[in-house]
Amino acid sequence: MFPERFSNLPAYPFARLRALLDPHAPGDAALSMTIGEPTHAFPRWILQIIQDHSAGFNSYPPNDGTPELRSAMTTWIRQRYEVSLDPDKNVIALNGTREGLYNAAMALCPETKAGKQPVILTPNPFYQVYMLAALSVGAKPEFVPATKETGFLPDYAGLDPDLLDQAALAYICSPANPQGAVADRSYWQDLIRLAEKHDFRILADECYSEIYRTALPAGALQVAHEMGADLDRVMIFHSLSKRSNLPGLRSGFAASGEKAISQMKTMRAYSGAPLPLPLQKAAEAVWADEKHVEENRALYVEKFVLADDIFDDIPDYTSPDAGFFLWLACQNGEEAALKLWKEDGIRVLPGSYLSQDVNNQNPGHGYIRVALVAPKDQIEIGLRKLRNCLYK
């Protein structure tokens, strides 16, 4: 029997989208701009590495990642964020970030907080695993609007102090999915001080950190280190999916203080699904290479510039700082998505499917999310059709 706490879960966003669009024929050649699945070329040299180490498929892989892979991860953290971590104590290899974002709640959320049901803070809109993680551990998810008025990042400091005292964990995505907003150092500093004051942990989903336009996004653990904060207060999550166009490789990591990572390792020993050894060997090399990351970022910058040119004179258009989504304002996201599909064959995601209704308000209702992952020529066709369909 399905647990009662899951009984009111809406269908997953892409299942809802299929139900909305699939009964209708596309009005033109279909172009999907929905899912954030990178299509740029991945570094092909990993294929030889996998082949050279294919005998590793005959062995159970180490659950927390090989020492070499964890060392490659901490080296990347040191070079990217100027934070030196112990690969044996401060990092754990993951099967992508979704696993880690879910299991972090399982490992770190207490059964009670301030004598009450714990609260897990989440931005709204949000990556759906945040909500499921909260429900899975018996916590109350608190959906905090991340709107234009708040810079598309959640204003956790604006919550009632009594509620914050109940908070055990706070999810935050920067660069934000879907809006592309970036938490600056001041935002991170304020959030870390808030977490210290009310004794909760920050789970920083930073998987879009390497896709930016001009300014290198600051990281949560980086700022915690600069402040001299307890690193157990902050856990960061990264992967090769977006950075390296390798969503199928499933290489990610979580990094934090020794105690938090130890708790994650205990959880993962029972429930984790580690990468096969040949894939860990490939991931080790990919984390150590930046040339392909720079080339990938340049391709996205070209598409950002293209989008700015096409939508520059559209009221309420916000050019994202990072990530690879457009968060486009419209009257009604569902109606816009259906119109685009029926008239032009363009497939986008209604913003309300990524958001939760709170007090009969859904911060994603008047938006669509558009993924800029296809080749530039296809993106240009799709964006021009979109503009002509919705904003003429």
C-alpha positions, 0 to 999 in steps of 0.5 A: 500500500502506498504510504499516505504521506505520498498519496497527494503527490502530483504526477512527475512533471514529464508525465504531466506534460505527456498527458497534456500534449500527447493527445494532440498532433504537433503543428510542425516538425517536433522539437523538444525543449523540455528536459535538461538533457545535454546534447553537446558532444561529450569528451570522446576520449573516455571511451578508450579509458572505459575499454582499457579498464573494462576488466573492472566490470568483473568486480564490485566497485567501492561504494564511496568511490575509488581513492583516485576518483575521490582525489580527482574530485577534491583536486577539482574542488581545490582548483575551482573553489580554493578549498582543500578537502581530505578525499578520505573524509570530506567527499563521497562519490555518487551515482549522479546528484539526485541520489545524493540530494535524496540520501542526504535527507535520509542521513542528516534529517533528525526525527524531531527538531525543537521537539516538533516535526522537522521542516525541510526548506525548499525553493519554489519552483524546485527540483522534485527530489527535494520534496520527495526527500522531505516526505520520505523522512517524515519532515514537512516540506516548506515551499518558499517562493523564488520569484522575480521579487526575490531575485529568483532565489528563496528568501529563507530569512523572511520566514517566521523565526519559530518555523526556522527553529524547526528547520533541519535542512534547507535545499538551495539550487545555484545556479537555479533550476529553472530560473538561472539565478546565481547566489552571490557571496552575500546571499551565501553568507546570509544563509550560512549565518541564518543556518548557524542561528537556527541550527539547520544544514544547507544542501547546495545543489550546484550541478549547473555551476560550470555553465555561466556567462561571465561571472564564475558562480561562488560556491556554498562550501567556498563561502563557508570556508572563507567565513570560517564556518563549520563545514558540516553546516554545508553540503555541496552536490556536483556532477558531470551531467551538465558540466561535461555532457555526460548525464549517462555516466552518472558521476557526481559527488557530495562534499562537506565536513567529516561528520556529515560525510560519515553519515552519508557513507553509512547510509550509502553502504546500505542503499547506494548504487556505486558506479562500475569501476571502468566508469569511475576510471573515466570519471576520474579523467573527466573531473581532471580536464577543463578544456572540454568544459570551456568549449561546452560553456562557450556553446551555451553562451552563444545560445544565451546571446541568441536568446537575448537578441530574440527576446530583448524587447519582450516585457518581463524577459529575464536573461539568465546568468547561468544554467541552460534554461529560459524561464519565460513569462506568459499568461498561463504556462499550460495554455502556452505549452499546449499552444506551442505544441499544437501550432508549431510542434515546440515542446516546452514545460509549464512552470507550474509543473515544477512548482507547488501550490501554496495558499492557492498560489503557484509561482510557476503558473505564469511561466514556461521552462525552455531548455537550450540543450539542442544545437544552436541552429535548432534552438534558433528555429525553436525560439523564433517560432516560440516568440512568434507564437506567444509574443507577436 
